[in-house]
Amino acid sequence: MIRLTVLMLSALLLAPAACGPDDGQSPEDKARKIASKLKEADTRFTNNRAKDAESIYNWILSQEPEHGGALRGLGQVRIENGLVDEAIPLLTRAAAATPQDHRIHAALGTAYEKKAQHGEAAAAFGEAFKLDGEQARYGLQQGKNLLRSKQYAAAETVLRKTGEVDAEVRYVWSQLGEALRNQTKHDEALKAYMKGLSLYQSDKEAHAGAALIYEARNETQKAVNHWSTYVRMDCCSKYSKTFARPKLEELQARENREIDAELAAGKQATVEDAG
């Protein structure tokens, strides 16, 4: 009898647990615990505690390997650590697991943008913007990446929509100006640049775009004014050193020649009148 009892106890101890590592938890309790852990991890990541967040995301994935939120969080940690090549597969899996989560598509857009894959970045941000149309920043990022991939008409459409969602989102009007200028819609582009500058005088790209349009119109003084402001705000970037500053100097020289020509013409007229 004693031997039988020992054998029965041994069998019970060796039998696999019915509920895995969370023995005794219902599926509902497990789901609630995972949701709570995900919220905790996201909070830690937002508060610059990526390492702590990563351990929690990994725990969630040990319980549910294709959990979209945990894959998204782990992908964001990889981006934060500069491991973009590792982030993209994680975020792709996250998007497949939870396709309606706009945050996943936005994170994927960020990863592609860092790889300079602007077409893919635009598509990912576009999906995020479609899922949450109130997030103007998604539209702005989609528009920027369309511009970088030279899809100017598509960028114009997206940036106009973004401006309708939030007219004060920073840089949307200068980006719209760029889309329009690259389609030679100069009048509309100048209006967009001026609108951007009415909201943010620090918008360097609006100053540069306006200067290029004024130069094309032979309005040299206005072009000089905008390039002067640009160079004052951005003295040391590669663009400023190799393009903006030389352009400013070129236009200033042109302006001086025009002034000299006007003065010479005035003197000649005075001499002729005196004669």
Summary of the structure (lengths in Angstrom):
residues: 275
radius of gyration: 30.0
end to end distance: 141.3
largest distance: 141.3
contacts: 853
relative contact order: 0.04
helix: 80%
strand: 0%
